[in-house]
Structure formats: structure tokens, C-alpha cells
Amino acid sequence: MADAVSTQVLKDHASAWAVKLTNISDGTGESNVVKISANTLVASNGDSSTQRLSITKLFWNVSAANTRVNLLWRGTTNTLITTLSGTGYWNLVGEGSMPLTNNAGAGANGDILLSTAGFTSGCAYTIIMEGKKSTGYTSRETTDDGISP
């Protein structure tokens, strides 16, 4: 058996993206699972070595005590973005805020990975992430649905 997971793309256009991630665990958990594959997003230039994303907003609900979700930038050595537990919201574009920008270094390809910790049967999470496409994407001359006018 395996955790029941889903990824729903909420937005994907030339300069921005958003996804909703869910999991209802059977106790298996997730380990370094690719949740956002940078080279499959609209306007990818196809060169994974240049693709970088930033996270501008995060909403999360991790359902059980003593459980957490780690978000990571993929690289030769994956780099921790943040650890989520409980319920919360970050708006990282307001005054005094700064987006979470990919700094994975060697081998970075823009992907965002997810790992769970402490998940037993019945534990769950819902995460909504929104961000910008920093580098590695072509034309910014598209409509919000990613289709050239």
C-alpha cells in the first residue's frame, strides 16, 4: 500500500506557478519525492541547469502532532527550504519579506522535493505553494494561461 497523494496545478504561466499538494498517509510516508518538476512548467527553456524557482506564498495544514513536512530544493545535495508543521501561512512578497529562492548550488535543477517525518496511518497534509519562475524560462510574452497571444 502507499500514501494517497495528489498534486493539483493551480497556476502555470510564463512567470508564475502555484500547486496544491495533499497526502493522507497509510504510514508509509514520502521521502524526497519530486512535487514540482521545473522542466515541465510552461515556458521552460529545457536547460535544467539554469532553471530556478522562488516561493512567494505558502499555506499549510499538517494534521497531527509530532509530524512535519520538509520542502527541499533538489541539487547534488538537496537543500532544505523549510520545515512545516501545524497550520500556517507565509506571504513572502510583502514589505520586509523576501521570497524563498533556490540556492541549492551544485547540481541544482529547480525541482522542489518533499519528505514527511513522523507520519503514521491517518496523518495528512495540505500545502498550497505559489511562486515565480526566476531563471531558465523563455518568453514572458504570454497570457496568464501560458498561451502566446
Buried (B, 14 or more C-beta within 10 A) or exposed (E): EEBEBEBEEEBBBBBBBBBBBBBBBBEBBBEEBBBBBBBEBBBBEEEBEBBBBBBBBBBBBBBBEEBBBBBBBBBEEBBEBEEBBEEEEBEBBEEEEEBBBBEBEEEBBBBBBBBBBBBEEEBBBBBBBBBBBBEBBEEEEBEEEBEEE
